[in-house]
């Protein structure tokens, strides 16, 4: 028995609409959702990187994790860098990971620089002082809270004493990402858009009054890496 031509046409149309609608759904993500999705990829990159051994071995002791999928550094004589990040925090009572809360990073620098570099960064918050600084609002890395470059490769076994330990990966012309002087600020409007209500970082990370299931995968990935299944 032959299948009616109309059936084939209907099936073809249905397949076309499915293929066409899927990209549209992906594009419909808000900027906040896109950042969370990008943070998942960035975190996965670091977890899979064998040179990030210190991060792998010490994330279990971290109190929070700050993930910045893209920090752009542009300069020629006068330069600066900036980007957006998400923060997840460990609940001290349950060991579960909360968040994300949104932050911005910005710094200016003077010196001979040339070109453009885009880095992805994962920063482990190792102390209560580091956590308090992030919850308080804007603060300067290297001033209000100490920051150190995370050891990679052969130096991964060295001891690091710092409020925050930052790891970066980039393909640009700069040798690394210097975060001293970087101002880290809460992004209240991004939090409001993502959670569809006015919330503070404490509402998100400490009292956990709000939650967005779109970040379930990111929270699970961080929890797994930190040893909390």
Helices and strands as residue ranges (DSSP letters): H 5-27, H 31-48, H 53-58, G 59-61, E 64-75, E 78-90, E 97-110, E 116-125, H 128-136, E 139-140, E 147-149, G 153-155, E 164-170, E 183-186, H 188-195, H 201-205, G 213-215, H 216-225
